[in-house]
């Protein structure tokens, strides 16, 4: 799949290069006359690309940490007492996988009883959301949706700004008639903006605002004036709701270019060649960065961002896409391998399992590492549970029958696999990931029960 994308990109670049030189040869006599206009257009195009990349980064960051936290909500939903008694272990494992999560809390009856890490967040213990009108709105919204709700940015009682993923917990799931409380996953708002590149954008006046059913909401970043005839707009899709990212070009910077004197024909030729070389370097750098952003460094499999892009494409309502199945795969006992044999053995096991997964599916399918010991597989044109279970059986047989020999020790991988069918069982990416994850955890619980009886 990656080779096909690379070949397509190379072909497009070759065609673009040919077109560039043809146009350059025809227009070299007019470079002096049109230099200013062309430079302005190039600057605007580059700024537009930067803004689009920033939008994609911000959306990916929010989705990544939100869906990591979905497993915590699943555990609490399944067994509130278990989650409470093993709170530190469960929360610590989640926080280690997250990138921008600063704290996690559970609030039975909407009163925060546990927070991790506790240090620095002591002020949150005992907080009753019913005494916090602004936060209570988000809590109630999640309860109404019966699903995750992204709230914020909000001022935190422990200080700073946070973006909060709120998960409603019902003690009678899946009927969801008896509300138990909420799970709150607090993401560091300022670090997320910095990590996405939003605060580092130059040449643009940028603003963010919320949207409610397509209607304009409050502006929470930048100036509201930006939304008056903006030059660029992008929708940021969240697990619940959307934001609107808008930008205006910095007129001072563009006016500076427009005041540049016209260049000579010789300089025009030099600039043409120089721009092409810069485009080549930009293209090579883009290819490297783009590939790195979509590939897991250890296993060289596609990563979470790649899969999310694939899911958005496969579930695009504007296109007639065939159905598919998503498998959520987790290694049983992976922590035991790391603890008893070593992290190097754990890394080799992950690479070993990756190779076996690739060997057990078709070339048209996608095998990806979501992070840690979690993998996903996208199975094209799989429309029913029988077909999915048959393939899962083949995968488990392939992976669990291949022993990894590591420094004289034999390591046998064991998998827990859950699946979800689109659109037969679910009709959104959020439901797809949640359904497959819950299915996987059920398999994991059954595996642990079987282990306990032996």
Order of alpha helices (4+ residues) and beta strands (2+ residues): alpha-alpha-alpha-alpha-beta-beta-alpha-beta-beta-beta-alpha-beta-beta-beta-beta-alpha-alpha-alpha-beta-alpha-alpha-beta-beta-alpha-beta-beta-beta-alpha
